[in-house]
Structures are given as structure tokens and as C-alpha cells.
Amino acid sequence: MWQIYTLTCLIIAVNGCDIPPRMWCDSLETAKQCQVVEQCAKSVWKVNEVSPEPVKLTLYMESLCPDCKNFIKEQLFPVWAQLSNIIDLELVPYGNAMERKKGDMWEFDCQHGKEECIGNLIETCAIHISNNVTRWFPFIHCIEIAEDLPKASAIRCAQMYKIDYSAVQKCMASDKGNLLEHQMALKTNALSPPHKYVPWVTLNGVHTESMEKEAESNLLKLVCDTYKGPTPKACSQLEDLESLSRCYRD
């Protein structure tokens, strides 16, 4: 209503236009007939534009996989830092682990041992508790670039990024935390095609080998090419990097 009112205030009656003002911007044809194309574009059509969807980027990973750590350090975090406004980021800390039901709980066997299971659970609980990518991803990045084990680096990283680590520990020791990690297993095992290694990247739910190769060598370009909206400034600063390696399933 206010858009139309504003528009009619800007337009002087035009000869040959017998269309009610409220319908002037209904189509390009009527706007041309009433000589109000520019005004409709500025006052109505632009306002009604649907914002382009962000790129849904999901990383299936495990906390102690050297190649996951390297991908997060060299590709994912730097690209997310530049393009966080167009990336809908999801991390799934499970990777090549296996799970089995024991009573009412789930037990996990991780590719890089018990410490990796602890790291996966720390990251899973942090994602759940923080519920804000701008908080949990810097925390997880801090863990992944550290040289010590997650249970040690997590304490330091939590202090650095204002994460309530006591809440993370409470989650880890709870049935809820166990269920959350089981949900990460379900997400990973539901992949189609099934994952063969980690890091395993999907964009808007899709994975191909060519896409994975580009994600590992130039994630910035891949995200920029996938995004359907206006070109972000960072997309003009593309640089090829050597493809990273992977942790294959046993």
C-alpha cells in the first residue's frame, strides 16, 4: 500500500493510461503503457525481489583427520570468513566412525581412536549449545588448527571464543550428547552417494568428485560460482591452491 502511495505521489497523470494507479506496476507492459517503468523498478519491483538463497555447504569430517584439519585451515575457514553472508554452513563431526547400540546408548569407534571420538563429541555439543555459526565455527576452527588433542585445546579455545565449556562438558556426559552424536552418524550414513573419505563436501546437498576436487583446491571459486546472487567482492580475488589429500575409509 505505501509503495503504491509513494509511487502515485511521484507520477503525474500520463496521457493514454487509463489503468488505475494501483495496477501500474503489475507488469512490465502496463508500466510501459503508463510510462512508469523506472519508478516501478525503484519503488516496487526492487522491494519485492526475493533475496537469493545462500549456498548450503556441508562438511562431513572427523576431528583428528589430518586432511580434515588441513581443509578447515586452508580452505573452509578463510573462505567462510570472507563469504559468511552467502554461506549456510553445516559441520557433521563423525566421518569414518562406526556406531553400535548398547542398551539405550550408542557406542562409537573412530578412525583415529578414542581421542577423536571425544573431539567429535566436543564439536557436536558445541554446535548444539551455541546454535550460531559465528560462535561455534571459530571455536571448532581453533580446535582443528591446534597441535594438541581436542580435549586440551577445547578448553583454551572455549576461553578465547566465549564458549560455555562447562555446558559443553555437561552435554558430552549426557544422554542428549550421545543422541546428538548418533544424529551425526545418521546424517553421514544417509549420504547418497555414500562417502568414501573425509573431508567430504556437499553443496546444496550435492556431491561429485569434480566438485570435491575443486573444493579442496579452490573453495572460494566453487562457492562464488555456485551462488546465484550478486557477485561478492571476495569473488574477484580468486587464487588456485594445490588440491588437498583425504582420509579414506578402511
TORDRENBA-803584 format. One record per residue (C-alpha): residue number from 1; residue in three letters; y, x, z. Coordinates in nm, 3 decimals, always signed. Example, Ala and Ser with C-alpha at 12.3 -4.5 7.8 and 13.67 -1.06 7.14 Angstrom:
2
(1 ALA (-0.450 +1.230 +0.780)) (2 SER (-0.106 +1.367 +0.714)) 
% end
This chain:
250
(1 MET (+0.000 +0.000 +0.000)) (2 TRP (+0.251 +0.270 +0.096)) (3 GLN (+0.151 +0.468 -0.213)) (4 ILE (+0.239 +0.173 -0.437)) (5 TYR (+0.561 +0.104 -0.247)) (6 THR (+0.666 +0.466 -0.283)) (7 LEU (+0.579 +0.459 -0.649)) (8 THR (+0.774 +0.141 -0.722)) (9 CYS (+1.077 +0.284 -0.546)) (10 LEU (+1.066 +0.581 -0.780)) (11 ILE (+1.028 +0.383 -1.102)) (12 ILE (+1.294 +0.191 -1.286)) (13 ALA (+1.170 -0.108 -1.484)) (14 VAL (+1.028 +0.005 -1.816)) (15 ASN (+1.062 -0.191 -2.139)) (16 GLY (+0.730 -0.309 -2.277)) (17 CYS (+0.549 -0.300 -1.943)) (18 ASP (+0.459 -0.649 -1.827)) (19 ILE (+0.195 -0.528 -1.580)) (20 PRO (+0.256 -0.585 -1.206)) (21 PRO (+0.362 -0.259 -1.033)) (22 ARG (+0.055 -0.266 -0.806)) (23 MET (-0.161 -0.217 -1.118)) (24 TRP (+0.038 +0.058 -1.289)) (25 CYS (-0.190 +0.335 -1.163)) (26 ASP (-0.520 +0.151 -1.208)) (27 SER (-0.596 +0.351 -1.522)) (28 LEU (-0.451 +0.621 -1.742)) (29 GLU (-0.399 +0.363 -2.018)) (30 THR (-0.183 +0.134 -1.804)) (31 ALA (+0.007 +0.431 -1.663)) (32 LYS (+0.088 +0.545 -2.018)) (33 GLN (+0.194 +0.194 -2.119)) (34 CYS (+0.433 +0.176 -1.826)) (35 GLN (+0.543 +0.539 -1.867)) (36 VAL (+0.445 +0.637 -1.513)) (37 VAL (+0.168 +0.891 -1.571)) (38 GLU (+0.348 +1.173 -1.388)) (39 GLN (+0.437 +0.951 -1.092)) (40 CYS (+0.082 +0.813 -1.064)) (41 ALA (-0.060 +1.165 -1.077)) (42 LYS (+0.165 +1.284 -0.796)) (43 SER (+0.173 +0.978 -0.571)) (44 VAL (-0.160 +0.801 -0.616)) (45 TRP (-0.429 +0.984 -0.810)) (46 LYS (-0.389 +1.317 -0.630)) (47 VAL (-0.400 +1.143 -0.291)) (48 ASN (-0.719 +0.961 -0.389)) (49 GLU (-0.901 +1.270 -0.514)) (50 VAL (-1.233 +1.336 -0.343)) (51 SER (-1.247 +1.684 -0.196)) (52 PRO (-1.528 +1.896 -0.343)) (53 GLU (-1.833 +1.942 -0.124)) (54 PRO (-1.875 +2.283 +0.041)) (55 VAL (-2.168 +2.499 -0.065)) (56 LYS (-2.463 +2.433 +0.165)) (57 LEU (-2.601 +2.781 +0.238)) (58 THR (-2.917 +2.805 +0.449)) (59 LEU (-3.064 +3.137 +0.561)) (60 TYR (-3.426 +3.141 +0.678)) (61 MET (-3.461 +3.457 +0.884)) (62 GLU (-3.612 +3.627 +1.188)) (63 SER (-3.419 +3.817 +1.449)) (64 LEU (-3.581 +4.163 +1.418)) (65 CYS (-3.648 +4.176 +1.045)) (66 PRO (-3.457 +4.484 +0.924)) (67 ASP (-3.386 +4.320 +0.590)) (68 CYS (-3.251 +4.004 +0.753)) (69 LYS (-3.028 +4.214 +0.974)) (70 ASN (-2.903 +4.406 +0.672)) (71 PHE (-2.840 +4.089 +0.470)) (72 ILE (-2.639 +3.936 +0.753)) (73 LYS (-2.442 +4.257 +0.799)) (74 GLU (-2.378 +4.348 +0.436)) (75 GLN (-2.361 +4.011 +0.264)) (76 LEU (-2.364 +3.692 +0.468)) (77 PHE (-2.114 +3.761 +0.744)) (78 PRO (-1.849 +3.930 +0.523)) (79 VAL (-1.875 +3.650 +0.265)) (80 TRP (-1.867 +3.377 +0.528)) (81 ALA (-1.560 +3.540 +0.686)) (82 GLN (-1.382 +3.512 +0.351)) (83 LEU (-1.513 +3.173 +0.239)) (84 SER (-1.593 +2.984 +0.560)) (85 ASN (-1.382 +2.691 +0.441)) (86 ILE (-1.614 +2.630 +0.144)) (87 ILE (-1.950 +2.723 +0.305)) (88 ASP (-2.159 +2.485 +0.513)) (89 LEU (-2.373 +2.748 +0.684)) (90 GLU (-2.713 +2.691 +0.847)) (91 LEU (-2.935 +2.957 +1.004)) (92 VAL (-3.304 +2.896 +1.071)) (93 PRO (-3.437 +3.169 +1.306)) (94 TYR (-3.814 +3.154 +1.257)) (95 GLY (-3.907 +3.343 +0.941)) (96 ASN (-4.266 +3.462 +0.906)) (97 ALA (-4.371 +3.349 +1.253)) (98 MET (-4.665 +3.122 +1.327)) (99 GLU (-4.694 +2.848 +1.588)) (100 ARG (-4.971 +2.664 +1.766)) (101 LYS (-4.974 +2.375 +2.009)) (102 LYS (-5.087 +2.445 +2.365)) (103 GLY (-5.074 +2.137 +2.584)) (104 ASP (-4.731 +1.983 +2.549)) (105 MET (-4.568 +2.309 +2.440)) (106 TRP (-4.559 +2.530 +2.133)) (107 GLU (-4.654 +2.897 +2.132)) (108 PHE (-4.508 +3.133 +1.872)) (109 ASP (-4.641 +3.455 +1.720)) (110 CYS (-4.365 +3.651 +1.550)) (111 GLN (-4.399 +3.913 +1.278)) (112 HIS (-4.216 +4.179 +1.478)) (113 GLY (-4.367 +4.089 +1.814)) (114 LYS (-4.268 +3.912 +2.134)) (115 GLU (-3.915 +4.053 +2.137)) (116 GLU (-3.849 +3.890 +1.802)) (117 CYS (-3.966 +3.554 +1.939)) (118 ILE (-3.718 +3.599 +2.223)) (119 GLY (-3.443 +3.681 +1.973)) (120 ASN (-3.527 +3.378 +1.759)) (121 LEU (-3.508 +3.153 +2.064)) (122 ILE (-3.179 +3.305 +2.182)) (123 GLU (-3.024 +3.234 +1.843)) (124 THR (-3.175 +2.887 +1.816)) (125 CYS (-3.043 +2.788 +2.158)) (126 ALA (-2.700 +2.937 +2.086)) (127 ILE (-2.674 +2.730 +1.768)) (128 HIS (-2.768 +2.417 +1.961)) (129 ILE (-2.536 +2.479 +2.255)) (130 SER (-2.231 +2.600 +2.062)) (131 ASN (-2.268 +2.343 +1.783)) (132 ASN (-1.982 +2.516 +1.600)) (133 VAL (-2.046 +2.777 +1.333)) (134 THR (-1.722 +2.960 +1.412)) (135 ARG (-1.864 +3.031 +1.758)) (136 TRP (-2.237 +3.077 +1.710)) (137 PHE (-2.234 +3.280 +1.388)) (138 PRO (-2.014 +3.566 +1.517)) (139 PHE (-2.243 +3.573 +1.823)) (140 ILE (-2.558 +3.593 +1.609)) (141 HIS (-2.397 +3.848 +1.379)) (142 CYS (-2.321 +4.060 +1.686)) (143 ILE (-2.688 +4.046 +1.789)) (144 GLU (-2.814 +4.125 +1.440)) (145 ILE (-2.599 +4.435 +1.389)) (146 ALA (-2.687 +4.576 +1.733)) (147 GLU (-2.937 +4.859 +1.767)) (148 ASP (-3.086 +4.734 +2.094)) (149 LEU (-3.315 +4.434 +2.139)) (150 PRO (-3.171 +4.081 +2.127)) (151 LYS (-3.225 +4.008 +2.496)) (152 ALA (-2.998 +4.305 +2.576)) (153 SER (-2.740 +4.271 +2.300)) (154 ALA (-2.711 +3.894 +2.353)) (155 ILE (-2.556 +3.941 +2.697)) (156 ARG (-2.290 +4.173 +2.561)) (157 CYS (-2.229 +3.958 +2.254)) (158 ALA (-2.201 +3.641 +2.463)) (159 GLN (-1.925 +3.801 +2.669)) (160 MET (-1.750 +3.917 +2.354)) (161 TYR (-1.756 +3.575 +2.184)) (162 LYS (-1.722 +3.350 +2.489)) (163 ILE (-2.072 +3.203 +2.467)) (164 ASP (-2.207 +3.047 +2.787)) (165 TYR (-2.513 +3.270 +2.814)) (166 SER (-2.639 +3.102 +3.130)) (167 ALA (-2.664 +2.781 +2.924)) (168 VAL (-2.850 +2.972 +2.653)) (169 GLN (-3.097 +3.107 +2.910)) (170 LYS (-3.144 +2.761 +3.058)) (171 CYS (-3.218 +2.627 +2.710)) (172 MET (-3.467 +2.907 +2.645)) (173 ALA (-3.663 +2.826 +2.960)) (174 SER (-3.669 +2.451 +2.895)) (175 ASP (-3.892 +2.211 +2.706)) (176 LYS (-3.586 +2.137 +2.491)) (177 GLY (-3.560 +2.500 +2.382)) (178 ASN (-3.929 +2.505 +2.294)) (179 LEU (-3.883 +2.190 +2.086)) (180 LEU (-3.575 +2.333 +1.913)) (181 GLU (-3.773 +2.640 +1.802)) (182 HIS (-4.055 +2.412 +1.685)) (183 GLN (-3.797 +2.230 +1.472)) (184 MET (-3.702 +2.564 +1.316)) (185 ALA (-4.070 +2.611 +1.232)) (186 LEU (-4.086 +2.266 +1.073)) (187 LYS (-3.779 +2.336 +0.860)) (188 THR (-3.925 +2.666 +0.745)) (189 ASN (-4.269 +2.525 +0.672)) (190 ALA (-4.116 +2.237 +0.476)) (191 LEU (-3.962 +2.472 +0.219)) (192 SER (-4.051 +2.395 -0.142)) (193 PRO (-4.142 +2.633 -0.286)) (194 PRO (-4.284 +2.786 +0.035)) (195 HIS (-4.106 +3.102 +0.142)) (196 LYS (-4.275 +3.432 +0.059)) (197 TYR (-4.044 +3.661 +0.254)) (198 VAL (-3.726 +3.672 +0.456)) (199 PRO (-3.435 +3.672 +0.419)) (200 TRP (-3.487 +3.353 +0.216)) (201 VAL (-3.172 +3.181 +0.093)) (202 THR (-3.121 +2.830 -0.038)) (203 LEU (-2.801 +2.696 -0.190)) (204 ASN (-2.761 +2.319 -0.176)) (205 GLY (-3.132 +2.302 -0.092)) (206 VAL (-3.245 +2.505 -0.396)) (207 HIS (-3.417 +2.844 -0.410)) (208 THR (-3.504 +3.052 -0.714)) (209 GLU (-3.594 +3.418 -0.744)) (210 SER (-3.294 +3.488 -0.966)) (211 MET (-3.065 +3.318 -0.715)) (212 GLU (-3.221 +3.516 -0.428)) (213 LYS (-3.168 +3.839 -0.617)) (214 GLU (-2.802 +3.757 -0.671)) (215 ALA (-2.759 +3.650 -0.308)) (216 GLU (-2.890 +3.989 -0.196)) (217 SER (-2.671 +4.184 -0.438)) (218 ASN (-2.353 +3.978 -0.465)) (219 LEU (-2.347 +3.670 -0.244)) (220 LEU (-1.972 +3.635 -0.290)) (221 LYS (-2.010 +3.582 -0.664)) (222 LEU (-2.301 +3.343 -0.614)) (223 VAL (-2.108 +3.122 -0.374)) (224 CYS (-1.797 +3.135 -0.592)) (225 ASP (-1.997 +3.035 -0.900)) (226 THR (-2.170 +2.752 -0.712)) (227 TYR (-1.857 +2.598 -0.561)) (228 LYS (-1.713 +2.313 -0.771)) (229 GLY (-1.363 +2.309 -0.624)) (230 PRO (-1.051 +2.517 -0.691)) (231 THR (-1.120 +2.890 -0.704)) (232 PRO (-1.055 +3.054 -0.365)) (233 LYS (-0.855 +3.375 -0.364)) (234 ALA (-1.155 +3.578 -0.242)) (235 CYS (-1.349 +3.483 -0.555)) (236 SER (-1.127 +3.707 -0.765)) (237 GLN (-1.237 +4.010 -0.565)) (238 LEU (-1.598 +4.043 -0.672)) (239 GLU (-1.799 +4.360 -0.638)) (240 ASP (-2.164 +4.424 -0.720)) (241 LEU (-2.377 +4.569 -0.445)) (242 GLU (-2.726 +4.710 -0.467)) (243 SER (-2.995 +4.450 -0.407)) (244 LEU (-3.132 +4.446 -0.054)) (245 SER (-3.501 +4.453 +0.043)) (246 ARG (-3.712 +4.190 +0.219)) (247 CYS (-3.973 +4.142 +0.493)) (248 TYR (-4.282 +3.997 +0.322)) (249 ARG (-4.528 +3.761 +0.486)) (250 ASP (-4.862 +3.907 +0.594)) 
% end
